[in-house]
């Protein structure tokens, strides 16, 4: 998103590189290995038969392409990248929406982008009881060479992460079988919110190419997911959105910042949006001096330094702020922009930040924290 504002040609190059790694079945892996390095897990660890991982992450490709197209008006680039993006959406729909109700599942916590969020604790604890995961052989951890151990997922989390990878290796990375047989199946708020927005944006791109049937299809997918999230993931009791564990067949009622991404995708009704804003601005829950914590302050799982269990993330600030703009909460969006600017001013471009002290945490020189400089601006599609 930032590259689109700075130099659209760089942004176009990034998208081409991403799509070059697409598998024949349509999936876009979350890691591509283009340079030889000592990073683990390595291609040899993944055993996909390719220089990539075999799982995906939240589908933001169409949203990024729309930002590029609205900036450049480059129809040739849009034509070049459109088919691959459609193929990715069709793969997700075919392999991850088993009920065909619009809600897609993730089959690994890494696919959420919020690896050790406490919303996955119940599933993690369940899997820990299975010998397959107790005996999992995780590769050496590269992350602990540069980040303090208390700021990262625990080794017991990695037994789950890698036990799932080994299960997918046994399934030969078949997308349909992964979706069907994974012992971890979760309807994740982050993934489904960005899936909703991506279908909205893909419909726009299809219309821009005069592909009216495609536009109608992706608009219908978008609306179906919106309705399903309102019906299945909203708690009237708590006035909040929660993820859903498909194995346990229940909402996982842990309050995280992912609930506010629904605003970015236009999912809440006006009444729901008002209730979400009330939750967002509650100082006992999410409204702190340094920004929006990844897990509510008053949650028993809250940890101010541990990855997705408490720290503030500027990439989420960016998406939440755009969602607030969408619903007309302009001043609140500006406050989040100021939170973000203060964080990078005090602690630089860090991966994430302490929600009380503004201390930079995680890896240094993290590019997505440069989003702080454009939160208080928008394009016509909200990004």
JOHU-V707029 format. One record per residue. N is the residue number from 1. RES is the residue in three letters. PHI is phi in degrees with one decimal (none if undefined). D_FIRST is the distance of its C-alpha to the first C-alpha in Angstrom with 1 decimal. Layout:
<<N:RES:PHI:D_FIRST> <N:RES:PHI:D_FIRST>>
This chain:
<<1:UNK:none:0.0> <2:UNK:-67.9:3.8> <3:UNK:-60.1:5.5> <4:UNK:-60.6:5.3> <5:UNK:-76.9:6.9> <6:UNK:-87.1:9.1> <7:UNK:-153.0:10.2> <8:UNK:-55.5:9.3> <9:UNK:-64.0:12.2> <10:UNK:-64.4:10.8> <11:UNK:-61.5:7.8> <12:UNK:-64.4:10.8> <13:UNK:-63.7:12.8> <14:UNK:-60.6:10.8> <15:UNK:-67.1:11.0> <16:UNK:-61.6:14.7> <17:UNK:-60.9:15.5> <18:UNK:-60.4:14.3> <19:UNK:-73.8:16.4> <20:UNK:-62.9:19.3> <21:UNK:-88.3:19.9> <22:UNK:-64.5:20.5> <23:UNK:-77.3:24.1> <24:UNK:-61.8:26.7> <25:UNK:-78.6:26.8> <26:UNK:114.1:23.1> <27:UNK:-66.4:21.7> <28:UNK:-112.8:18.6> <29:UNK:-69.6:19.6> <30:UNK:-82.2:17.6> <31:UNK:-134.7:18.9> <32:UNK:-117.0:19.8> <33:UNK:-103.1:22.4> <34:UNK:-102.9:22.1> <35:UNK:-126.8:24.1> <36:UNK:-70.5:27.4> <37:UNK:-152.3:27.1> <38:UNK:-93.5:29.0> <39:UNK:-62.8:26.3> <40:UNK:-123.2:27.8> <41:UNK:-71.2:27.5> <42:UNK:-97.6:27.8> <43:UNK:-56.0:28.1> <44:UNK:-66.8:31.8> <45:UNK:-69.8:31.3> <46:UNK:-70.1:29.2> <47:UNK:56.3:31.7> <48:UNK:-93.2:29.7> <49:UNK:81.0:31.2> <50:UNK:-137.5:27.8> <51:UNK:-88.0:25.7> <52:UNK:-159.6:23.4> <53:UNK:-73.1:23.7> <54:UNK:-120.5:24.9> <55:UNK:-112.0:22.9> <56:UNK:-117.9:19.4> <57:UNK:-143.9:16.8> <58:UNK:-47.8:15.0> <59:UNK:-80.2:14.1> <60:UNK:-105.6:10.4> <61:UNK:-59.8:10.8> <62:UNK:-62.6:11.8> <63:UNK:-65.7:9.1> <64:UNK:-67.1:6.5> <65:UNK:-64.5:9.4> <66:UNK:-64.9:10.1> <67:UNK:-61.1:7.0> <68:UNK:-65.9:8.1> <69:UNK:-64.8:11.6> <70:UNK:-68.2:11.7> <71:UNK:-81.4:10.6> <72:UNK:-102.9:13.0> <73:UNK:66.3:15.6> <74:UNK:-81.7:16.2> <75:UNK:-68.6:18.5> <76:UNK:-66.0:19.6> <77:UNK:-66.3:16.3> <78:UNK:-63.5:16.0> <79:UNK:-62.7:19.6> <80:UNK:-63.5:19.0> <81:UNK:-105.0:16.5> <82:UNK:-65.1:17.8> <83:UNK:-62.3:20.9> <84:UNK:-64.0:19.4> <85:UNK:-67.9:17.0> <86:UNK:-60.6:20.1> <87:UNK:-61.2:22.1> <88:UNK:-64.0:19.8> <89:UNK:-62.2:20.1> <90:UNK:-66.0:23.8> <91:UNK:-63.5:24.3> <92:UNK:-62.0:22.9> <93:UNK:-62.3:25.1> <94:UNK:-76.5:28.1> <95:UNK:-105.4:28.0> <96:UNK:-121.0:26.6> <97:UNK:-113.3:27.8> <98:UNK:-64.4:31.5> <99:UNK:-89.0:32.7> <100:UNK:52.7:30.7> <101:UNK:-109.3:30.0> <102:UNK:97.5:26.2> <103:UNK:-93.8:25.7> <104:UNK:-96.9:24.4> <105:UNK:-104.1:25.6> <106:UNK:-100.0:24.3> <107:UNK:-112.5:27.0> <108:UNK:-155.3:25.9> <109:UNK:-56.0:24.4> <110:UNK:-62.3:21.9> <111:UNK:-68.3:20.4> <112:UNK:-74.0:19.4> <113:UNK:83.1:17.3> <114:UNK:-120.5:19.7> <115:UNK:-39.4:22.5> <116:UNK:-108.3:25.4> <117:UNK:-53.6:24.7> <118:UNK:-63.6:28.2> <119:UNK:-67.2:27.8> <120:UNK:-97.7:28.6> <121:UNK:-60.2:31.7> <122:UNK:-61.1:34.1> <123:UNK:-65.1:33.1> <124:UNK:-59.1:33.1> <125:UNK:-64.4:36.6> <126:UNK:-64.2:37.9> <127:UNK:-68.2:36.8> <128:UNK:-60.8:38.4> <129:UNK:-79.6:41.7> <130:UNK:-94.0:41.5> <131:UNK:-59.9:43.0> <132:UNK:-56.1:40.4> <133:UNK:-89.5:37.9> <134:UNK:-63.6:40.4> <135:UNK:-99.5:41.1> <136:UNK:-60.7:37.6> <137:UNK:-110.5:37.2> <138:UNK:-80.8:33.8> <139:UNK:-69.0:32.9> <140:UNK:-55.9:32.8> <141:UNK:-91.2:29.9> <142:UNK:-76.2:27.8> <143:UNK:-63.2:25.8> <144:UNK:-75.6:29.0> <145:UNK:-76.1:29.5> <146:UNK:-123.5:26.7> <147:UNK:-128.5:26.4> <148:UNK:-59.8:29.4> <149:UNK:-60.1:30.8> <150:UNK:-73.0:30.7> <151:UNK:-97.7:26.9> <152:UNK:-126.4:26.5> <153:UNK:-56.4:27.8> <154:UNK:-81.5:31.5> <155:UNK:-59.7:33.4> <156:UNK:-67.3:34.7> <157:UNK:-65.3:31.1> <158:UNK:-68.3:30.8> <159:UNK:-61.6:34.0> <160:UNK:-70.4:32.3> <161:UNK:-55.1:29.2> <162:UNK:-82.0:31.3> <163:UNK:-59.8:34.0> <164:UNK:-67.3:31.6> <165:UNK:-59.6:30.4> <166:UNK:-63.7:34.1> <167:UNK:-63.7:34.7> <168:UNK:-72.2:32.1> <169:UNK:-61.3:33.7> <170:UNK:-65.8:37.0> <171:UNK:-86.9:35.4> <172:UNK:58.1:34.3> <173:UNK:59.6:30.7> <174:UNK:-71.6:31.7> <175:UNK:-59.7:28.9> <176:UNK:-66.1:31.4> <177:UNK:-69.8:33.7> <178:UNK:-60.6:31.0> <179:UNK:-65.9:30.1> <180:UNK:-83.5:33.8> <181:UNK:-110.3:35.3> <182:UNK:-58.4:32.8> <183:UNK:-76.9:34.5> <184:UNK:-121.4:31.2> <185:UNK:-138.1:29.8> <186:UNK:-135.7:27.6> <187:UNK:-87.8:25.8> <188:UNK:-91.2:22.9> <189:UNK:-65.8:21.2> <190:UNK:-61.5:17.7> <191:UNK:-62.2:18.0> <192:UNK:-72.8:19.7> <193:UNK:-64.6:17.5> <194:UNK:-73.2:14.4> <195:UNK:-64.5:16.9> <196:UNK:-61.1:18.0> <197:UNK:-63.4:14.6> <198:UNK:-63.6:14.0> <199:UNK:-69.4:17.5> <200:UNK:-59.0:17.0> <201:UNK:-74.0:14.1> <202:UNK:-67.2:16.2> <203:UNK:-62.0:19.1> <204:UNK:-61.3:17.4> <205:UNK:-65.7:16.6> <206:UNK:-62.4:20.2> <207:UNK:-62.2:21.5> <208:UNK:-66.0:19.8> <209:UNK:-96.7:21.8> <210:UNK:61.6:24.9> <211:UNK:-102.7:25.1> <212:UNK:-66.4:26.5> <213:UNK:-66.4:27.9> <214:UNK:-61.4:24.6> <215:UNK:-59.0:23.0> <216:UNK:-65.4:25.9> <217:UNK:-63.3:25.7> <218:UNK:-71.6:22.1> <219:UNK:-64.0:22.7> <220:UNK:-68.5:25.7> <221:UNK:-62.3:24.0> <222:UNK:-59.5:21.5> <223:UNK:-66.6:24.5> <224:UNK:-63.6:26.5> <225:UNK:-68.6:24.1> <226:UNK:-56.3:23.8> <227:UNK:-64.2:27.6> <228:UNK:-65.2:28.2> <229:UNK:-67.2:26.0> <230:UNK:-64.5:27.9> <231:UNK:-82.0:31.2> <232:UNK:-105.0:30.8> <233:UNK:-110.4:28.4> <234:UNK:-90.3:29.3> <235:UNK:-104.3:32.3> <236:UNK:-64.5:34.5> <237:UNK:-64.9:36.4> <238:UNK:-98.1:33.5> <239:UNK:53.1:31.2> <240:UNK:-157.6:28.3> <241:UNK:-91.7:26.3> <242:UNK:-130.9:27.2> <243:UNK:-73.4:26.5> <244:UNK:-134.9:29.4> <245:UNK:-87.6:31.3> <246:UNK:-73.2:32.6> <247:UNK:-73.7:35.3> <248:UNK:-84.0:36.7> <249:UNK:55.6:36.0> <250:UNK:-159.1:35.0> <251:UNK:-66.1:32.2> <252:UNK:-103.2:31.3> <253:UNK:-89.1:31.7> <254:UNK:-117.7:29.7> <255:UNK:-85.1:27.4> <256:UNK:-128.4:23.9> <257:UNK:-66.9:20.6> <258:UNK:-60.7:19.5> <259:UNK:-59.0:21.7> <260:UNK:-79.5:19.4> <261:UNK:-69.0:16.5> <262:UNK:-59.9:19.0> <263:UNK:-63.5:18.3> <264:UNK:-59.4:14.7> <265:UNK:-97.5:16.4> <266:UNK:68.4:19.3> <267:UNK:-82.5:21.8> <268:UNK:-68.2:24.2> <269:UNK:-67.6:26.9> <270:UNK:-60.9:27.3> <271:UNK:-65.9:30.0> <272:UNK:-61.4:27.9> <273:UNK:-61.5:25.0> <274:UNK:-61.1:27.6> <275:UNK:-69.9:28.9> <276:UNK:-64.8:25.5> <277:UNK:-64.9:25.0> <278:UNK:-61.2:28.5> <279:UNK:-67.1:27.7> <280:UNK:-61.9:24.6> <281:UNK:-94.0:26.6> <282:UNK:-81.6:29.6> <283:UNK:-65.6:30.2> <284:UNK:-76.6:32.0> <285:UNK:-105.5:29.0> <286:UNK:-129.7:25.5> <287:UNK:-96.2:25.8> <288:UNK:-115.7:26.3> <289:UNK:-67.2:26.3> <290:UNK:-102.6:23.4> <291:UNK:140.5:21.0> <292:UNK:-90.0:20.8> <293:UNK:-71.2:22.5> <294:UNK:-71.3:21.5> <295:UNK:-128.1:25.1> <296:UNK:-55.2:27.3> <297:UNK:-54.9:29.5> <298:UNK:-91.4:32.6> <299:UNK:-78.2:32.0> <300:UNK:-66.1:34.5> <301:UNK:-85.4:31.9> <302:UNK:-59.2:29.9> <303:UNK:-139.8:29.5> <304:UNK:-68.2:27.8> <305:UNK:-117.9:26.9> <306:UNK:-94.1:26.6> <307:UNK:50.9:23.1> <308:UNK:-96.0:22.2> <309:UNK:-106.5:25.6> <310:UNK:172.7:25.0> <311:UNK:-57.6:22.5> <312:UNK:-90.2:19.6> <313:UNK:-122.8:16.0> <314:UNK:-71.6:13.2> <315:UNK:-62.9:10.6> <316:UNK:-73.4:13.2> <317:UNK:-52.5:13.7> <318:UNK:-59.6:10.3> <319:UNK:-68.6:11.0> <320:UNK:-64.9:14.6> <321:UNK:-62.1:14.2> <322:UNK:-65.1:12.4> <323:UNK:-64.9:15.3> <324:UNK:-62.5:17.8> <325:UNK:-60.9:16.8> <326:UNK:-57.6:17.3> <327:UNK:-97.6:20.8> <328:UNK:89.7:21.6> <329:UNK:-91.7:21.6> <330:UNK:-69.2:20.1> <331:UNK:-67.1:22.0> <332:UNK:-64.4:21.2> <333:UNK:-60.6:17.5> <334:UNK:-65.8:18.3> <335:UNK:-64.6:20.3> <336:UNK:-66.7:17.6> <337:UNK:-61.0:15.6> <338:UNK:-68.0:18.8> <339:UNK:-52.8:19.4> <340:UNK:-66.5:16.1> <341:UNK:-62.9:17.0> <342:UNK:-65.2:20.5> <343:UNK:-62.5:19.5> <344:UNK:-73.5:17.8> <345:UNK:-65.2:20.6> <346:UNK:-82.1:23.2> <347:UNK:-123.8:22.1> <348:UNK:78.1:19.2> <349:UNK:-90.2:16.1> <350:UNK:-98.4:17.7> <351:UNK:-63.8:16.9> <352:UNK:-155.1:18.4> <353:UNK:-140.6:21.0> <354:UNK:-68.0:24.5> <355:UNK:-74.1:24.6> <356:UNK:-107.6:27.8> <357:UNK:-97.0:27.9> <358:UNK:71.9:24.2> <359:UNK:-61.3:25.1> <360:UNK:-73.7:22.4> <361:UNK:-127.9:22.9> <362:UNK:71.6:22.0> <363:UNK:-73.0:20.6> <364:UNK:-84.4:20.0> <365:UNK:54.0:17.2> <366:UNK:-95.4:14.5> <367:UNK:-66.8:11.1> <368:UNK:-69.3:9.3> <369:UNK:-75.9:11.7> <370:UNK:-68.6:10.2> <371:UNK:-58.7:8.0> <372:UNK:-52.8:11.6> <373:UNK:-80.9:11.4> <374:UNK:-123.8:9.1> <375:UNK:-62.1:10.6> <376:UNK:-88.9:13.3> <377:UNK:-148.3:11.7> <378:UNK:-154.4:10.5> <379:UNK:-103.0:10.3> <380:UNK:-68.0:13.1> <381:UNK:-98.8:11.8> <382:UNK:90.0:10.9> <383:UNK:-129.0:7.1>>
